[in-house]
């Protein structure tokens, strides 16, 4: 501590009316700054234990860490998780016959020494198994945004419970690439481009929980026909580097970056969509009121009212557009019905005309037939007279009735 700070005089005013020597007028800010001075401590107070208190609080509360594993079925995601945390997680085998990509989250309670870790492993089931892989990455992006949205909704509550809230936001994304020796697949390129802000470095990793005896020691390794690959041998693979980077060195940094960078970006975009702004209409900072009780309330109330009026205006506009669209569709339907009615009327008139013409033709044929019958009867009567036969009674009345009945049936 500087000696000049210790020797600085302290100005005060007592209740007895004694006053400090008069000084030239100074600014209030400078006066407050001059009235405060650092004092040396005569003995131990104890606020140097604040870091220890923070550590104890964190240990008592526990930690959470969420890993998203993206890769094709059978590539070794579960085996790598078992190798990283030196345990066997219960995970059922997945088939290659999934209709679409879905994400499955499993949460485990782990403890190392006195530190408790709530680990959530999110696995992509059916990733890369579909014939059409154009939108295979979309469920992954939707899942990440859904966890951000759930945390944001908890923050926006009046009664928040973030202390006991199970934070499911993804802290790290591990993308598994199949070691084919060829170029990357199109699905790998598209997905990594979408998740570009979530990965750091490529690692060549081998994971295994199988223990193999090599020399005088037993190590975790994977045995192949051409040799043995030791998991924790840095000359064989990058497993140790990945474990050190992911768990021992950067776990807390990944948690903090998820909250301070990725979540903050999502939160800012969502609040801007909801109508919240840090600047006013003239691009000036929003001035908070002097009253502490009404500052936050009035700001939120004004934003809510503005957003409410905007929403009501948009709703009325949409209602008017829907009404106009409905009226237009009704008019179009009426026009179609009128056109159909006109076509039916034209068709009816045409059929009626055809029927009338057919009736006239039938009537003419009937008259011709009657004339032929009368001529035949006359010739028959003349023939009977010449041959001396009696004339038969002509059924004129019955014939007339049959003609009327046939005509009525035809009509």
KALIN-V133198 format. One record per helix or strand of 2 or more residues. SS is the DSSP state (2 for helix, 1 for strand). FROM is the first residue (numbers start at 1). LEN is the number of residues. If there is no record, write none. Layout:
# KALIN-V133198
((SS,FROM,LEN) (SS,FROM,LEN))
This chain:
# KALIN-V133198
((2,3,4) (2,28,8) (2,47,15) (1,63,8) (2,77,9) (1,102,11) (1,115,11) (2,138,18) (1,172,4) (2,186,9) (2,196,3) (1,211,4) (1,217,8) (1,227,4) (2,239,11) (2,251,24) (2,292,96) (2,396,15))
